[in-house]
Amino acid sequence: MKNLYNDKILVALGSGKMMTQSYELFAKSGLRSRSFEESFNSKNYEYEGENVTFTITKDFDIPQAVDGGDEDFGICGLDNVMEYELSNVTPTGAVAGRGFISGLVDDLGICKMSFNIAGFKEKQEEFYKLLQSGSKTIVIATAYPAITRNYFLKNFPNARIDIRTLAGKVESAPKRYGDSAIFEIVSSGGALAANGLVSYQKAFDIPTKLLISKTAARKDPRIGEITDKIKTIVEKEKTL
């Protein structure tokens, strides 16, 4: 939670490939850290500015941090937002994510990615036959089990799937399991090609989301001002 003696805006930056572009977006809106710009070190996790504290964290930790009020802002892909929400459904059916706003900017446009079903080209026809008929269990490997379960349940209700959660090397799964495919994030498609895989179909695009703490937005007028600046910057860059 925000330190009562620290009036700085708290921003979570993902440590992945979107970090620099995410920082630049906040910098353009008036939140800068000279130490981040001049002496970034991957071993450091906090960078101070005159009116901001940037915390460097894993992308998948950002929704929880903003939802819990530990950060005022965060930027991450919709994949991380969805996995956090779907993995934290309560017995009453309520989902996590009630403490942040994520819909004020549709897509920051920082990184173009999508979820894809992929596998060996020669197995594609048989894969879809089994998927549609439900006559046999198919292994689906992924790093996002909640999203995967939700997607296949909605789009292939007859399918019998065995979801295998892998933290890394998801592309290696079709070599290890017989009737299998992967549900994975694809950007350039290079990782698929390197493992002899092809995309069977694009499931959906993954926009980059700006997460805003509802608590901070209610209590601190600067949150709304920064949000408006970011929206203006994003809209302007779309026209260039």
N, C-alpha and C positions, 0 to 999 in steps of 0.2 A: 504494500500500500504506500501511497505518497507520504513522504516525511513532512510533518506539519511545519518543520523549520526550513524546508526547502521548497521554494516557490517556483522551481523550474518545471517546465513541461517535460514529461517523460516519454521517450520514444524508443520502441523496440525495432531494431534493424536485423533482418535475417542474415546469417553468416554466409549464405550461399551466393550464387552468381548474381542475384538481384541487389546485393547490398549497396554497391556504389551508386547505382541509378536511384535506389530508394533514398539514399542520403542526399543526393543532388536535388531531389524533389523537395525535401524538407528545407534544404539550404536556400533554394529559390523562394521558399515561402517565409524565410526569415529566421529559421532555426539552424545555426551553424556551430561547428566545433573546430577551432583551429588545431587542436591536438589530433583530431581525426584526420584532417586534411594534410597535416604536415608530418605526422609521425605515427601512422597507423601500424599497429602490431597485432597480428592474429591472436596473440596470447592475452591481450587485454580485452576486457569485456565491457568497460565503461569509458565514455569520453564526454567530458564536460564542455559546455559552451556557456555563453553569458546568460542565456535564458532557457537552456535545454540540457538534459542528460540523455545521451544515446547509450542504450544497452545493446550489445551484440549477442545474439542468441540463435539457436536453431530455429529455422522457419516454422517447424511444427509446434514449437512452444509459444509462438506469438499469440494465437487465439486465446489460449488459456491465460496468458499474462494480461491481455487487455480485458478479457471477460472478468477476471478476478480483481481488476482495479489496480494492478501493479504497474501498468503502463497506460499512458493517455492515448497514445497512437501506436499503430503497428502496420507493417505492410507485409503481406504474404500472398501466396496463390490460393485460389478458391479450394484447391485440393486439401490444404491444411485446415481451412475453415470447416469444410464438410466432414473430414475425418474426425475432427474434434467434436463437432456437434453430434454426429451419428454414433460416436463411441461413448457418449455420455448421456444416453437416454435414461430417464428415471423410470421407476415402476409405473408412474402415472402417465408416462408417454411424453413428458416434457423433455426438451433437448437443451443442451448447453448453448451458450452463445447469447443468452438473454441480457448480458451486461455490456454488449458492444453493438455499434451500428456499423453495417458493412455495405449498405445499399446506396449511400449518397453519391458515390462515384462508381459507375458500372465496371469500368476497367481502366486501370492506370496505364495500360499499354506498355509495361516495362518488359515483359517476357511473353513470347508467344509459345504456348504449350497446349497439349490436349491429351485426354485419356484415350488410349487405343487398346483394342483387343488385337493381339498379335500371336504369331506362331510360325511353324514351317509351312511354306507355300503348298507343298504336296498334301498337307493334312487339313487344309482349310475346308474343303467340301465335306469331308467326313466329320469334322468338328461341328459344323453347323447342323448336320443331320442328327447327331447325338444331342446337340443343344436343343433343337426343336422337339425331338421325340421324347427325350428324357429316358431313353431305353438303357442308358449306361451312365455311370458317374464320370464326370470330367474334372480333372484337376485344373484349377485356375490359380496361378501364382501371382502374388501382388505384394506391394508394400503398404497397400491401403485396403485392409480387409473390410472395414465398415462400408466404404464407398462401393467396393466391388460387390458385396452382398446386396446392397440396396439397388445397384444398377441391374444386376442379373435377375433379381426378384421381380423388378418392374418390367423389364424388357423380354425376359425369357422365363415366364412363370412355370413352364413344364420342365425346365432343365434340372438335372441333378448334378450339383457342383460341390466339389471339395476344395475349399479355399485354403491355400497354403501361404502363410505370411512369411515373407522373406525381407529382411532389412536391407539386403544388397544382392547384387548379381541376379536380379529377377530374370534377366534374359537367358540365363543358363537353365532355367526350369524345364523347357520343352525337351532338352536333351536327357533329363533325368527321369521324367515321368512320361508314360505312354500316351494316353489320350489327354492332352493338356494344351493349354495356351496361357498367355499372360495378360494381365490387365495393368497397363503401365503408362506412365507419363512419357510422351514423345515430343521432342522439340525438333531436332534436325533429322531424326531417324537413323543417325549414325550408329548408335548402340545396337539397334535391331539388325542392321545390315552386317555389322561386325560379328554377330552371332548367327548369321544365316537365317534371320527371321524377316517376315514381312508383316505389315499392318493388315489385319483382316478388315477392320473398320474403325473409323473414329467414333468414339462414344460421345464425347462432348468437349468443348473448348474449356480452358482453365484461365479465366481472367485473373489479373493481379488486383487484389482488394486492399482498400484503405480501411483499417479497423479503427473505430473511434470509441473510447470509453464513454458510456452513457452517463456515468457518475461525474466524470471530468467535464463533460459537455454541459451538464446542469450547473456545476459549481464555478466553472472558470470560463469567462467570456472569450478568452484567448483561443480556446479550442475551436469555437465556431469561426473565428477570424482566420485561423490557420487552415481550417477545412475549406473555407471559401476561396482562399488563395490557391490551394492545391487544385480545387475544381477548375478554377480559371486557367491555371497553368496547363492542366491536362487538356482542356478544351482547345486552348490556343495551339498546343503542339499537334493536335489532331488535324488542324487545318494547314499545317506547314507541309 
